């Protein structure tokens, strides 16, 4: 299901951008865009507050039946919105493009409705969540054991966050690497991807180390009173 219920070309998950909001700290939310067709589909992300958010990538082409990850980063804020209510909105436009079209080949009027093309739109709202509320949701879902001390819970959550961030970064780097490979093939440039491949491999090793640490460390228990 899509966020506005009217799209057929793509599906977007989750259906809203949820950020853990802390003053002077960045937050991020990842969107998975799925191409539901046998065509190449181009997308573009717009927002009502472009100075507050960094979107990577904000434009792209998804191959038939494939998907990609879009990371939306909330820049560090100095003030909290009233009652943690955010009025920012995002718009994800999508349209069919010719086969094997690369993002660099998209004409300027790709997402112009006046061009006569069918442009589908998916509207996404933004939700801010306080760190305490996010921790409470984890406890409600049974993800935090009552036998662990608060320090242990905090350390475990940090490991999970680092693991998830490393996985997402690996996915983004792989997307960049694939895009650069396609560019290199068109331009006849060789050897440009070695540094990116090494970086992706390093990130993969970091993910493995974090997972091993997370899975091998026994949860500390609260001392029993005699």
VOKOLLUM-509746 format. One record per atom (N, C-alpha, C): chain; atom name; residue number from 1; residue in one letter; x, y, z. Coordinates in pm, whole numbers. Layout:
<vexmis>
   unit   site   pos   code       xx       yy       zz
      A     CA   NUM      A        X        Y        Z
...
</vexmis>
This chain:
<vexmis>
   unit   site   pos   code       xx       yy       zz
      A      N     1      X       85     -119        0
      A     CA     1      X        0        0        0
      A      C     1      X       88      124        0
      A      N     2      X       46      227      -70
      A     CA     2      X      120      350      -76
      A      C     2      X       60      451       17
      A      N     3      X      135      560       39
      A     CA     3      X       94      656      139
      A      C     3      X      -34      727      106
      A      N     4      X      -64      749      -23
      A     CA     4      X     -187      816      -56
      A      C     4      X     -289      725     -120
      A      N     5      X     -254      596     -134
      A     CA     5      X     -349      498     -182
      A      C     5      X     -375      504     -331
      A      N     6      X     -314      600     -407
      A     CA     6      X     -346      614     -547
      A      C     6      X     -236      569     -641
      A      N     7      X     -122      538     -591
      A     CA     7      X       -9      503     -677
      A      C     7      X      -14      357     -719
      A      N     8      X       28      332     -844
      A     CA     8      X       38      197     -895
      A      C     8      X      180      165     -939
      A      N     9      X      256      267     -976
      A     CA     9      X      392      244    -1024
      A      C     9      X      483      197     -912
      A      N    10      X      475      262     -797
      A     CA    10      X      566      232     -688
      A      C    10      X      492      216     -557
      A      N    11      X      557      148     -463
      A     CA    11      X      513      142     -324
      A      C    11      X      621      203     -238
      A      N    12      X      581      270     -131
      A     CA    12      X      676      337      -43
      A      C    12      X      653      286      100
      A      N    13      X      760      242      164
      A     CA    13      X      752      192      301
      A      C    13      X      864      255      384
      A      N    14      X      835      306      504
      A     CA    14      X      703      315      566
      A      C    14      X      620      426      501
      A      N    15      X      498      442      547
      A     CA    15      X      407      536      485
      A      C    15      X      415      676      548
      A      N    16      X      506      695      642
      A     CA    16      X      532      826      699
      A      C    16      X      678      832      741
      A      N    17      X      732      953      746
      A     CA    17      X      872      969      789
      A      C    17      X      873      996      938
      A      N    18      X      928      905     1012
      A     CA    18      X      931      916     1158
      A      C    18      X     1075      938     1203
      A      N    19      X     1096     1049     1276
      A     CA    19      X     1230     1085     1325
      A      C    19      X     1230     1088     1477
      A      N    20      X     1334     1031     1538
      A     CA    20      X     1357     1051     1681
      A      C    20      X     1419     1189     1696
      A      N    21      X     1346     1280     1759
      A     CA    21      X     1386     1421     1762
      A      C    21      X     1460     1452     1891
      A      N    22      X     1585     1498     1876
      A     CA    22      X     1665     1547     1988
      A      C    22      X     1732     1676     1945
      A      N    23      X     1731     1775     2034
      A     CA    23      X     1792     1903     2002
      A      C    23      X     1941     1886     1973
      A      N    24      X     1989     1960     1874
      A     CA    24      X     2130     1961     1835
      A      C    24      X     2180     1825     1786
      A      N    25      X     2089     1739     1744
      A     CA    25      X     2129     1608     1692
      A      C    25      X     2055     1580     1562
      A      N    26      X     2126     1517     1469
      A     CA    26      X     2061     1476     1345
      A      C    26      X     1973     1353     1369
      A      N    27      X     1871     1341     1289
      A     CA    27      X     1788     1221     1288
      A      C    27      X     1775     1173     1145
      A      N    28      X     1738     1048     1127
      A     CA    28      X     1724      999      991
      A      C    28      X     1610      899      982
      A      N    29      X     1558      886      861
      A     CA    29      X     1453      789      832
      A      C    29      X     1480      734      692
      A      N    30      X     1470      603      677
      A     CA    30      X     1493      540      548
      A      C    30      X     1360      500      484
      A      N    31      X     1347      531      357
      A     CA    31      X     1229      493      280
      A      C    31      X     1269      387      177
      A      N    32      X     1189      284      166
      A     CA    32      X     1212      182       63
      A      C    32      X     1112      204      -50
      A      N    33      X     1164      229     -168
      A     CA    33      X     1081      254     -286
      A      C    33      X     1084      129     -373
      A      N    34      X      967       72     -398
      A     CA    34      X      956      -53     -473
      A      C    34      X      886      -27     -606
      A      N    35      X      950      -70     -715
      A     CA    35      X      891      -60     -848
      A      C    35      X      798     -179     -868
      A      N    36      X      669     -152     -886
      A     CA    36      X      569     -259     -900
      A      C    36      X      541     -296    -1046
      A      N    37      X      624     -249    -1138
      A     CA    37      X      595     -269    -1280
      A      C    37      X      712     -333    -1352
      A      N    38      X      687     -364    -1480
      A     CA    38      X      791     -419    -1567
      A      C    38      X      865     -308    -1641
      A      N    39      X      839     -183    -1603
      A     CA    39      X      902      -68    -1668
      A      C    39      X     1010       -8    -1577
      A      N    40      X     1095       74    -1637
      A     CA    40      X     1187      157    -1559
      A      C    40      X     1108      277    -1508
      A      N    41      X     1119      303    -1378
      A     CA    41      X     1043      412    -1317
      A      C    41      X     1138      512    -1253
      A      N    42      X     1124      639    -1291
      A     CA    42      X     1204      745    -1231
      A      C    42      X     1126      808    -1116
      A      N    43      X     1199      853    -1014
      A     CA    43      X     1134      918     -901
      A      C    43      X     1209     1045     -863
      A      N    44      X     1137     1134     -797
      A     CA    44      X     1197     1257     -745
      A      C    44      X     1130     1291     -614
      A      N    45      X     1211     1333     -515
      A     CA    45      X     1160     1364     -381
      A      C    45      X     1162     1516     -361
      A      N    46      X     1050     1570     -316
      A     CA    46      X     1040     1712     -283
      A      C    46      X      991     1727     -139
      A      N    47      X     1022     1841      -78
      A     CA    47      X      976     1865       59
      A      C    47      X      939     2012       75
      A      N    48      X      851     2039      170
      A     CA    48      X      811     2177      198
      A      C    48      X      917     2251      278
      A      N    49      X     1016     2179      333
      A     CA    49      X     1123     2241      413
      A      C    49      X     1259     2191      367
      A      N    50      X     1304     2234      249
      A     CA    50      X     1429     2178      193
      A      C    50      X     1553     2211      275
      A      N    51      X     1550     2317      356
      A     CA    51      X     1667     2352      435
      A      C    51      X     1683     2264      560
      A      N    52      X     1577     2197      600
      A     CA    52      X     1581     2114      720
      A      C    52      X     1623     1970      691
      A      N    53      X     1609     1927      567
      A     CA    53      X     1630     1785      537
      A      C    53      X     1731     1768      422
      A      N    54      X     1804     1657      433
      A     CA    54      X     1896     1616      328
      A      C    54      X     1849     1481      276
      A      N    55      X     1820     1473      146
      A     CA    55      X     1764     1351       87
      A      C    55      X     1867     1291       -8
      A      N    56      X     1896     1163       13
      A     CA    56      X     1994     1092      -69
      A      C    56      X     1944      954     -107
      A      N    57      X     1924      925     -236
      A     CA    57      X     1922     1022     -346
      A      C    57      X     1786     1090     -354
      A      N    58      X     1782     1210     -407
      A     CA    58      X     1653     1279     -421
      A      C    58      X     1592     1253     -558
      A      N    59      X     1672     1199     -650
      A     CA    59      X     1622     1160     -782
      A      C    59      X     1690     1029     -821
      A      N    60      X     1615      942     -888
      A     CA    60      X     1674      815     -927
      A      C    60      X     1584      739    -1024
      A      N    61      X     1634      626    -1070
      A     CA    61      X     1559      538    -1160
      A      C    61      X     1562      397    -1100
      A      N    62      X     1445      338    -1083
      A     CA    62      X     1434      203    -1027
      A      C    62      X     1402      107    -1140
      A      N    63      X     1480        1    -1152
      A     CA    63      X     1459      -97    -1257
      A      C    63      X     1334     -180    -1230
      A      N    64      X     1284     -250    -1332
      A     CA    64      X     1160     -329    -1316
      A      C    64      X     1167     -425    -1199
      A      N    65      X     1064     -422    -1116
      A     CA    65      X     1046     -512    -1002
      A      C    65      X     1158     -498     -898
      A      N    66      X     1235     -393     -907
      A     CA    66      X     1346     -372     -815
      A      C    66      X     1307     -269     -710
      A      N    67      X     1398     -237     -622
      A     CA    67      X     1371     -139     -515
      A      C    67      X     1498      -62     -485
      A      N    68      X     1486       47     -411
      A     CA    68      X     1602      123     -365
      A      C    68      X     1567      188     -232
      A      N    69      X     1672      229     -161
      A     CA    69      X     1657      293      -31
      A      C    69      X     1687      442      -43
      A      N    70      X     1598      524        9
      A     CA    70      X     1619      668       16
      A      C    70      X     1638      705      162
      A      N    71      X     1748      769      194
      A     CA    71      X     1772      814      331
      A      C    71      X     1739      963      343
      A      N    72      X     1651      995      436
      A     CA    72      X     1615     1134      463
      A      C    72      X     1675     1171      599
      A      N    73      X     1761     1270      599
      A     CA    73      X     1829     1313      721
      A      C    73      X     1771     1445      769
      A      N    74      X     1728     1448      893
      A     CA    74      X     1681     1571      957
      A      C    74      X     1802     1642     1015
      A      N    75      X     1828     1763      970
      A     CA    75      X     1942     1839     1022
      A      C    75      X     1921     1874     1169
      A      N    76      X     2031     1889     1241
      A     CA    76      X     2023     1923     1384
      A      C    76      X     1945     2053     1402
      A      N    77      X     1849     2050     1495
      A     CA    77      X     1762     2164     1520
      A      C    77      X     1791     2225     1657
      A      N    78      X     1777     2356     1666
      A     CA    78      X     1802     2426     1792
      A      C    78      X     1675     2443     1875
      A      N    79      X     1560     2429     1814
      A     CA    79      X     1434     2445     1886
      A      C    79      X     1341     2330     1853
      A      N    80      X     1260     2293     1953
      A     CA    80      X     1161     2189     1933
      A      C    80      X     1031     2251     1882
      A      N    81      X      960     2183     1793
      A     CA    81      X      831     2236     1749
      A      C    81      X      730     2228     1862
      A      N    82      X      629     2314     1864
      A     CA    82      X      526     2310     1969
      A      C    82      X      460     2173     1976
      A      N    83      X      459     2116     2097
      A     CA    83      X      395     1986     2121
      A      C    83      X      451     1876     2031
      A      N    84      X      573     1894     1981
      A     CA    84      X      638     1795     1895
      A      C    84      X      557     1766     1768
      A      N    85      X      476     1862     1728
      A     CA    85      X      395     1845     1608
      A      C    85      X      469     1907     1488
      A      N    86      X      489     1828     1385
      A     CA    86      X      561     1874     1266
      A      C    86      X      464     1888     1149
      A      N    87      X      471     2000     1081
      A     CA    87      X      384     2025      968
      A      C    87      X      454     2004      834
      A      N    88      X      578     1958      837
      A     CA    88      X      652     1935      712
      A      C    88      X      589     1821      633
      A      N    89      X      600     1832      502
      A     CA    89      X      546     1729      413
      A      C    89      X      651     1693      308
      A      N    90      X      641     1569      259
      A     CA    90      X      725     1524      150
      A      C    90      X      636     1476       35
      A      N    91      X      687     1494      -86
      A     CA    91      X      616     1449     -206
      A      C    91      X      712     1367     -291
      A      N    92      X      673     1245     -322
      A     CA    92      X      754     1157     -407
      A      C    92      X      681     1139     -539
      A      N    93      X      738     1194     -646
      A     CA    93      X      680     1182     -779
      A      C    93      X      745     1066     -853
      A      N    94      X      667     1001     -939
      A     CA    94      X      720      889    -1016
      A      C    94      X      656      887    -1154
      A      N    95      X      734      839    -1251
      A     CA    95      X      685      828    -1388
      A      C    95      X      766      723    -1463
      A      N    96      X      707      664    -1564
      A     CA    96      X      774      564    -1647
      A      C    96      X      870      632    -1742
      A      N    97      X      990      574    -1756
      A     CA    97      X     1091      627    -1849
      A      C    97      X     1137      514    -1940
      A      N    98      X     1202      546    -2051
      A     CA    98      X     1249      441    -2143
      A      C    98      X     1344      343    -2075
      A      N    99      X     1349      224    -2128
      A     CA    99      X     1435      118    -2072
      A      C    99      X     1581      163    -2070
      A      N   100      X     1651      119    -1965
      A     CA   100      X     1794      145    -1947
      A      C   100      X     1826      294    -1933
      A      N   101      X     1726      374    -1894
      A     CA   101      X     1751      515    -1868
      A      C   101      X     1826      531    -1737
      A      N   102      X     1933      610    -1737
      A     CA   102      X     2009      639    -1616
      A      C   102      X     1963      773    -1561
      A      N   103      X     1988      793    -1431
      A     CA   103      X     1944      917    -1367
      A      C   103      X     2005     1039    -1435
      A      N   104      X     2127     1026    -1489
      A     CA   104      X     2191     1139    -1557
      A      C   104      X     2127     1168    -1692
      A      N   105      X     2047     1074    -1743
      A     CA   105      X     1986     1091    -1875
      A      C   105      X     1847     1151    -1867
      A      N   106      X     1797     1174    -1746
      A     CA   106      X     1661     1225    -1732
      A      C   106      X     1652     1368    -1785
      A      N   107      X     1559     1397    -1875
      A     CA   107      X     1544     1534    -1925
      A      C   107      X     1487     1625    -1817
      A      N   108      X     1508     1756    -1828
      A     CA   108      X     1461     1849    -1724
      A      C   108      X     1311     1845    -1700
      A      N   109      X     1232     1809    -1801
      A     CA   109      X     1087     1810    -1785
      A      C   109      X     1030     1674    -1748
      A      N   110      X     1115     1583    -1696
      A     CA   110      X     1069     1448    -1664
      A      C   110      X      949     1448    -1571
      A      N   111      X      951     1536    -1471
      A     CA   111      X      845     1536    -1371
      A      C   111      X      752     1658    -1386
      A      N   112      X      750     1714    -1506
      A     CA   112      X      663     1827    -1537
      A      C   112      X      528     1774    -1586
      A      N   113      X      423     1805    -1513
      A     CA   113      X      290     1757    -1551
      A      C   113      X      244     1813    -1684
      A      N   114      X      294     1931    -1720
      A     CA   114      X      253     1994    -1846
      A      C   114      X      312     1924    -1968
      A      N   115      X      406     1832    -1945
      A     CA   115      X      470     1765    -2059
      A      C   115      X      381     1657    -2119
      A      N   116      X      269     1628    -2056
      A     CA   116      X      178     1527    -2107
      A      C   116      X      202     1389    -2051
      A      N   117      X      307     1371    -1973
      A     CA   117      X      335     1241    -1912
      A      C   117      X      245     1217    -1791
      A      N   118      X      228     1090    -1760
      A     CA   118      X      154     1053    -1640
      A      C   118      X      249     1058    -1521
      A      N   119      X      224     1150    -1429
      A     CA   119      X      307     1167    -1311
      A      C   119      X      226     1126    -1189
      A      N   120      X      270     1021    -1122
      A     CA   120      X      204      979     -999
      A      C   120      X      272     1043     -879
      A      N   121      X      194     1072     -776
      A     CA   121      X      247     1141     -659
      A      C   121      X      210     1067     -531
      A      N   122      X      306     1060     -442
      A     CA   122      X      287      995     -313
      A      C   122      X      323     1097     -204
      A      N   123      X      226     1131     -122
      A     CA   123      X      247     1231      -17
      A      C   123      X      280     1161      115
      A      N   124      X      381     1213      184
      A     CA   124      X      427     1155      310
      A      C   124      X      431     1264      417
      A      N   125      X      376     1236      531
      A     CA   125      X      384     1332      641
      A      C   125      X      501     1299      731
      A      N   126      X      542     1396      812
      A     CA   126      X      657     1382      901
      A      C   126      X      608     1374     1045
      A      N   127      X      665     1280     1120
      A     CA   127      X      629     1262     1261
      A      C   127      X      756     1268     1344
      A      N   128      X      755     1350     1449
      A     CA   128      X      866     1357     1543
      A      C   128      X      833     1275     1667
      A      N   129      X      929     1197     1713
      A     CA   129      X      912     1113     1831
      A      C   129      X     1022     1147     1930
      A      N   130      X      987     1165     2056
      A     CA   130      X     1087     1192     2159
      A      C   130      X     1163     1064     2191
      A      N   131      X     1289     1073     2235
      A     CA   131      X     1366      953     2269
      A      C   131      X     1298      867     2374
      A      N   132      X     1233      931     2472
      A     CA   132      X     1165      854     2577
      A      C   132      X     1048      775     2520
      A      N   133      X      976      836     2426
      A     CA   133      X      864      764     2364
      A      C   133      X      913      647     2281
      A      N   134      X     1025      668     2210
      A     CA   134      X     1081      560     2130
      A      C   134      X     1124      443     2218
      A      N   135      X     1186      474     2332
      A     CA   135      X     1227      369     2424
      A      C   135      X     1106      297     2482
      A      N   136      X      999      375     2509
      A     CA   136      X      877      314     2561
      A      C   136      X      813      218     2461
      A      N   137      X      821      253     2333
      A     CA   137      X      766      164     2231
      A      C   137      X      843       34     2225
      A      N   138      X      975       42     2241
      A     CA   138      X     1055      -81     2242
      A      C   138      X     1014     -171     2358
      A      N   139      X      990     -110     2475
      A     CA   139      X      951     -190     2591
      A      C   139      X      814     -252     2571
      A      N   140      X      722     -175     2510
      A     CA   140      X      588     -228     2486
      A      C   140      X      591     -345     2390
      A      N   141      X      686     -342     2296
      A     CA   141      X      696     -449     2198
      A      C   141      X      776     -568     2251
      A      N   142      X      824     -559     2375
      A     CA   142      X      897     -670     2434
      A      C   142      X     1039     -682     2386
      A      N   143      X     1094     -572     2329
      A     CA   143      X     1230     -577     2276
      A      C   143      X     1334     -547     2383
      A      N   144      X     1291     -500     2499
      A     CA   144      X     1383     -470     2607
      A      C   144      X     1347     -558     2726
      A      N   145      X     1442     -635     2772
      A     CA   145      X     1417     -728     2881
      A      C   145      X     1414     -655     3014
      A      N   146      X     1320     -691     3099
      A     CA   146      X     1308     -628     3230
      A      C   146      X     1420     -670     3323
      A      N   147      X     1491     -779     3288
      A     CA   147      X     1598     -826     3375
      A      C   147      X     1728     -750     3353
      A      N   148      X     1733     -665     3253
      A     CA   148      X     1855     -591     3224
      A      C   148      X     1853     -456     3292
      A      N   149      X     1968     -411     3331
      A     CA   149      X     1979     -281     3394
      A      C   149      X     1960     -171     3292
      A      N   150      X     1927      -47     3334
      A     CA   150      X     1913       63     3238
      A      C   150      X     2038       86     3155
      A      N   151      X     2157       71     3216
      A     CA   151      X     2281       90     3141
      A      C   151      X     2296      -15     3033
      A      N   152      X     2258     -138     3065
      A     CA   152      X     2267     -246     2967
      A      C   152      X     2169     -223     2853
      A      N   153      X     2047     -178     2888
      A     CA   153      X     1949     -148     2784
      A      C   153      X     2000      -41     2690
      A      N   154      X     2061       62     2748
      A     CA   154      X     2114      172     2667
      A      C   154      X     2226      125     2575
      A      N   155      X     2317       44     2630
      A     CA   155      X     2428       -7     2550
      A      C   155      X     2379      -97     2438
      A      N   156      X     2280     -181     2469
      A     CA   156      X     2226     -271     2367
      A      C   156      X     2157     -192     2257
      A      N   157      X     2084      -89     2295
      A     CA   157      X     2015       -8     2195
      A      C   157      X     2115       64     2104
      A      N   158      X     2226      111     2164
      A     CA   158      X     2328      177     2083
      A      C   158      X     2387       80     1980
      A      N   159      X     2411      -45     2025
      A     CA   159      X     2464     -144     1933
      A      C   159      X     2366     -172     1819
      A      N   160      X     2238     -180     1853
      A     CA   160      X     2137     -204     1750
      A      C   160      X     2132      -87     1652
      A      N   161      X     2138       36     1705
      A     CA   161      X     2136      154     1619
      A      C   161      X     2257      157     1527
      A      N   162      X     2376      124     1583
      A     CA   162      X     2498      123     1502
      A      C   162      X     2491       14     1395
      A      N   163      X     2437     -101     1433
      A     CA   163      X     2422     -209     1335
      A      C   163      X     2330     -167     1222
      A      N   164      X     2212     -112     1257
      A     CA   164      X     2115      -71     1155
      A      C   164      X     2172       40     1068
      A      N   165      X     2244      135     1129
      A     CA   165      X     2304      244     1051
      A      C   165      X     2408      191      953
      A      N   166      X     2489       92     1000
      A     CA   166      X     2592       34      913
      A      C   166      X     2528      -41      796
      A      N   167      X     2420     -113      823
      A     CA   167      X     2351     -185      716
      A      C   167      X     2295      -88      614
      A      N   168      X     2230       19      664
      A     CA   168      X     2174      117      572
      A      C   168      X     2282      189      491
      A      N   169      X     2394      220      557
      A     CA   169      X     2503      286      486
      A      C   169      X     2560      196      378
      A      N   170      X     2568       66      406
      A     CA   170      X     2616      -28      306
      A      C   170      X     2524      -31      185
      A      N   171      X     2393      -29      211
      A     CA   171      X     2296      -29      101
      A      C   171      X     2310       97       15
      A      N   172      X     2326      212       81
      A     CA   172      X     2341      337        8
      A      C   172      X     2470      339      -74
      A      N   173      X     2578      290      -14
      A     CA   173      X     2705      285      -86
      A      C   173      X     2697      192     -206
      A      N   174      X     2625       81     -190
      A     CA   174      X     2610      -12     -301
      A      C   174      X     2532       52     -414
      A      N   175      X     2429      131     -379
      A     CA   175      X     2354      202     -482
      A      C   175      X     2444      300     -556
      A      N   176      X     2526      375     -480
      A     CA   176      X     2618      469     -544
      A      C   176      X     2717      397     -633
      A      N   177      X     2766      283     -585
      A     CA   177      X     2863      206     -662
      A      C   177      X     2802      156     -792
      A      N   178      X     2678      106     -786
      A     CA   178      X     2612       58     -907
      A      C   178      X     2592      172    -1007
      A      N   179      X     2554      289     -955
      A     CA   179      X     2533      404    -1043
      A      C   179      X     2663      446    -1110
      A      N   180      X     2773      450    -1031
      A     CA   180      X     2901      488    -1087
      A      C   180      X     2951      387    -1188
      A      N   181      X     2922      259    -1166
      A     CA   181      X     2961      157    -1262
      A      C   181      X     2892      179    -1395
      A      N   182      X     2761      212    -1388
      A     CA   182      X     2687      236    -1512
      A      C   182      X     2743      358    -1585
      A      N   183      X     2777      463    -1507
      A     CA   183      X     2836      581    -1570
      A      C   183      X     2970      547    -1634
      A      N   184      X     3051      468    -1564
      A     CA   184      X     3182      433    -1616
      A      C   184      X     3173      350    -1742
      A      N   185      X     3072      262    -1749
      A     CA   185      X     3056      179    -1868
      A      C   185      X     3020      264    -1989
      A      N   186      X     2940      368    -1966
      A     CA   186      X     2901      454    -2078
      A      C   186      X     3018      540    -2124
      A      N   187      X     3101      585    -2029
      A     CA   187      X     3208      678    -2063
      A      C   187      X     3341      609    -2089
      A      N   188      X     3345      476    -2072
      A     CA   188      X     3468      404    -2097
      A      C   188      X     3573      425    -1991
      A      N   189      X     3533      463    -1869
      A     CA   189      X     3629      486    -1762
      A      C   189      X     3644      356    -1683
      A      N   190      X     3769      315    -1656
      A     CA   190      X     3795      191    -1585
      A      C   190      X     3868      220    -1454
      A      N   191      X     3844      133    -1358
      A     CA   191      X     3919      139    -1234
      A      C   191      X     3869      242    -1135
      A      N   192      X     3762      316    -1167
      A     CA   192      X     3719      421    -1076
      A      C   192      X     3647      366     -953
      A      N   193      X     3599      241     -962
      A     CA   193      X     3515      188     -855
      A      C   193      X     3591      114     -747
      A      N   194      X     3724      101     -760
      A     CA   194      X     3800       21     -664
      A      C   194      X     3790       79     -523
      A      N   195      X     3802      211     -511
      A     CA   195      X     3796      273     -379
      A      C   195      X     3658      253     -316
      A      N   196      X     3552      268     -396
      A     CA   196      X     3418      249     -342
      A      C   196      X     3393      104     -303
      A      N   197      X     3445       11     -384
      A     CA   197      X     3429     -130     -352
      A      C   197      X     3498     -163     -220
      A      N   198      X     3619     -106     -201
      A     CA   198      X     3691     -129      -76
      A      C   198      X     3615      -70       42
      A      N   199      X     3556       48       20
      A     CA   199      X     3480      113      128
      A      C   199      X     3357       31      165
      A      N   200      X     3287      -20       63
      A     CA   200      X     3171     -105       89
      A      C   200      X     3211     -230      165
      A      N   201      X     3326     -287      126
      A     CA   201      X     3373     -406      197
      A      C   201      X     3406     -377      341
      A      N   202      X     3465     -260      367
      A     CA   202      X     3497     -221      504
      A      C   202      X     3372     -205      587
      A      N   203      X     3271     -143      528
      A     CA   203      X     3144     -128      599
      A      C   203      X     3084     -264      630
      A      N   204      X     3093     -358      535
      A     CA   204      X     3042     -492      558
      A      C   204      X     3112     -561      674
      A      N   205      X     3245     -541      684
      A     CA   205      X     3319     -599      796
      A      C   205      X     3272     -538      927
      A      N   206      X     3249     -406      928
      A     CA   206      X     3201     -341     1050
      A      C   206      X     3066     -395     1092
      A      N   207      X     2978     -418      993
      A     CA   207      X     2847     -475     1025
      A      C   207      X     2863     -612     1090
      A      N   208      X     2953     -694     1033
      A     CA   208      X     2976     -826     1090
      A      C   208      X     3027     -821     1232
      A      N   209      X     3121     -730     1259
      A     CA   209      X     3175     -717     1394
      A      C   209      X     3068     -674     1493
      A      N   210      X     2985     -577     1452
      A     CA   210      X     2879     -530     1542
      A      C   210      X     2779     -642     1570
      A      N   211      X     2743     -718     1464
      A     CA   211      X     2649     -828     1484
      A      C   211      X     2707     -934     1576
      A      N   212      X     2835     -966     1556
      A     CA   212      X     2898    -1066     1643
      A      C   212      X     2901    -1020     1787
      A      N   213      X     2934     -893     1809
      A     CA   213      X     2937     -838     1945
      A      C   213      X     2798     -840     2006
      A      N   214      X     2699     -805     1925
      A     CA   214      X     2561     -800     1976
      A      C   214      X     2510     -938     2013
      A      N   215      X     2544    -1038     1929
      A     CA   215      X     2491    -1172     1952
      A      C   215      X     2570    -1251     2055
      A      N   216      X     2700    -1219     2070
      A     CA   216      X     2784    -1299     2159
      A      C   216      X     2788    -1246     2301
      A      N   217      X     2752    -1119     2323
      A     CA   217      X     2759    -1062     2456
      A      C   217      X     2638    -1105     2538
      A      N   218      X     2658    -1176     2649
      A     CA   218      X     2544    -1218     2732
      A      C   218      X     2485    -1099     2801
      A      N   219      X     2352    -1093     2812
      A     CA   219      X     2287     -978     2878
      A      C   219      X     2319     -976     3026
      A      N   220      X     2365     -863     3080
      A     CA   220      X     2391     -853     3225
      A      C   220      X     2261     -863     3303
      A      N   221      X     2270     -922     3420
      A     CA   221      X     2151     -940     3502
      A      C   221      X     2163     -855     3628
      A      N   222      X     2051     -827     3687
      A     CA   222      X     2047     -747     3809
      A      C   222      X     2085     -838     3926
      A      N   223      X     2181     -797     4010
      A     CA   223      X     2220     -882     4125
      A      C   223      X     2101     -913     4216
      A      N   224      X     2094    -1037     4261
      A     CA   224      X     1986    -1078     4348
      A      C   224      X     2019    -1043     4493
      A      N   225      X     1920     -997     4564
      A     CA   225      X     1938     -968     4706
      A      C   225      X     1931    -1097     4787
      A      N   226      X     2026    -1111     4882
      A     CA   226      X     2026    -1232     4965
      A      C   226      X     1911    -1228     5067
</vexmis>
